[in-house]
Amino acid sequence: MAKIIAEKVQEQVQVDSPKQVEIKHTRTMQDASGNDVEVVDYVETKQVDQAISDCEAHKARLEADLALCEAELADMIAIRDGQ
């Protein structure tokens, strides 16, 4: 699932108002003609600092998953190579 991220434009800008981001969660589907089209599943709005924190946490989880995957791959290669 892809995301389209943009700054949320606020109609009444307040000096102390935190910036917002609008995140559109999209996916690719095929239309009746068989052409790929991008469809918005849902849209969420967050404060930019919260969005950054969420993204950093997601990155940390992905890095942990990658480390486990690399360890599994090393084990499988060792078995294949008879070590």
Secondary structure, DSSP 4 states (H G I P E B T S, - for coil): -EEEEEEEPPSS--TTPPPEEEEEEEEEEE-TTS-EEEEEEEEEEEEHHHHHHHHHHHHHHHHHHHHHHHHHHHHHHHHHTT-
